[in-house]
Amino acid sequence: MTSKQRAYLRGLANTMDPVLHIGKEGITQGVVQQAWDALEAREMIKVALMRYAPYETAQEACAALCEKTHAEPVQCIGSKFVIYRRAREAPHLVEA
């Protein structure tokens, strides 16, 4: 992903609400499945890291979730982060 594409996605992410919350159980298989489904439908999602999650920082949780969903990190601010994965069918956010 180029820096211009990342900047465009960051602009779109400003108005988004978190669609996934990572709690005290961490990144479970259920969370991964929800993220996978949401990424397939939306291509980009915002994730909130709850206070008692077993991660030191949101960057750590972002890296773990990106690895499991084959997504790319877009932005990480405070306890929220945004990830992106191009949809297999009908991508609409970023052109190749």
PyMOL commands that set and color helices and strands:
alter all, ss='L'
color gray80, all
select helices_A, chain A and resi 3-13+29-42+58-69
alter helices_A, ss='H'
color red, helices_A
select strands_A, chain A and resi 20-22+44-49+72-77+80-84
alter strands_A, ss='S'
color yellow, strands_A
deselect
rebuild
show_as cartoon
